[in-house]
Amino acid sequence: MARYLAEALVKLFIVIAESIRDSLVLEHTDPLLNFVDMLNEKYLWSEVYDEDKDRIRYEEDEVFPDDLFFSFYYYSLQVLLLGTPLLDKVNEQEAKLLELLVEIEYSNI
């Protein structure tokens, strides 16, 4: 079961890495300075769901501020990069993930 889960996670991480790579070629703002900044009160939505406010946010294309949105990608990349020493270069999927992460790290950051 553990092997199955590990393989599934690597496949998911590849999709995440591809999304990050694709997002970095687009024009974007700088990420928030710290991961914890994403929990700043100004970014948090109310605990009480308001369907009208939610609809308006999407209609006005203001779902997430640009810096918060890009920070999701940036900090996801940082977490994936922390795991690179654990990747097995002999495993085809893990080698693919490692290759993607190296490509991203050296071409965009």
HUDAPE-V732488 format. One line per field, one symbol per residue. burial: I if it has 16 or more other C-alpha atoms within 10 Angstrom, else O. A space follows every 10 residues. Layout:
burial=???
//
This chain:
burial=OOOOOOOOOI IOIIOIIIOI IOOIOOOOOO IIOOOOOIOO OOOOOOOOOO OOOOOOOOOO OOOOOOOIII IOIIIIIOOI IOOIOOOOOO OOIIIIIIOI IOOIOOOOO
//
